[in-house]
């Protein structure tokens, strides 16, 4: 595998970030972007314990929901 993609969402109410891998049961959260990057790498390393099967690229895709009310 060459790449894995995480959807990243910023929590509006509590603050912080959550990240979920597309197609894999990998999820993590953090209070800051720096912490999230570290946590995502650690989660991927734990999930793919065989380094040969681990993705070479981890892509963070930022998802933003915006609600307009009248």
Legacy VTK file of the C-alpha trace (Angstrom):
# vtk DataFile Version 3.0
C-alpha trace
ASCII
DATASET POLYDATA
POINTS 70 float
0.000 0.000 0.000
1.372 3.388 -0.880
-1.114 5.813 0.731
-3.738 6.089 3.458
-6.188 8.985 3.799
-7.605 10.374 7.040
-10.659 12.621 7.255
-9.856 15.273 9.855
-12.565 17.289 11.577
-12.213 20.136 14.019
-14.573 19.776 16.963
-16.593 22.981 17.204
-18.038 22.423 20.675
-15.173 20.880 22.646
-12.254 21.979 20.487
-9.516 19.676 19.270
-9.470 17.386 16.261
-10.596 13.886 15.303
-9.163 11.789 12.463
-10.537 8.625 10.853
-8.860 6.554 8.147
-10.942 5.861 5.061
-11.450 2.111 4.652
-9.660 1.160 7.885
-10.647 1.026 11.535
-8.101 3.635 12.552
-9.326 6.590 14.611
-7.570 9.092 16.834
-8.014 12.522 18.375
-5.917 15.370 19.731
-6.083 18.857 21.180
-3.731 20.450 18.617
-2.625 19.842 15.026
0.897 18.959 16.129
-0.442 16.377 18.569
-2.817 15.020 15.904
0.046 14.436 13.463
1.936 12.461 16.112
-1.179 10.482 17.098
-2.034 9.629 13.472
1.481 8.304 12.850
1.355 6.232 16.046
-2.099 4.855 15.177
-0.940 3.841 11.691
2.201 2.209 13.107
0.103 0.221 15.600
-2.443 -0.855 12.976
0.189 -1.957 10.457
2.556 -3.752 12.812
4.344 -5.230 9.784
6.369 -2.307 8.414
6.385 -3.796 4.907
2.595 -3.400 4.606
2.421 0.098 6.097
1.526 2.970 3.765
4.362 5.170 2.541
2.197 8.325 2.577
-0.342 9.488 5.161
-2.695 12.124 3.773
-4.796 14.329 6.062
-7.997 15.539 4.368
-9.608 18.374 6.307
-13.408 18.291 6.362
-15.292 21.397 7.379
-19.015 21.567 7.969
-20.555 24.997 7.844
-24.166 25.623 8.794
-25.963 28.780 7.748
-29.081 29.600 9.751
-31.632 32.341 9.243
LINES 1 71
70 0 1 2 3 4 5 6 7 8 9 10 11 12 13 14 15 16 17 18 19 20 21 22 23 24 25 26 27 28 29 30 31 32 33 34 35 36 37 38 39 40 41 42 43 44 45 46 47 48 49 50 51 52 53 54 55 56 57 58 59 60 61 62 63 64 65 66 67 68 69
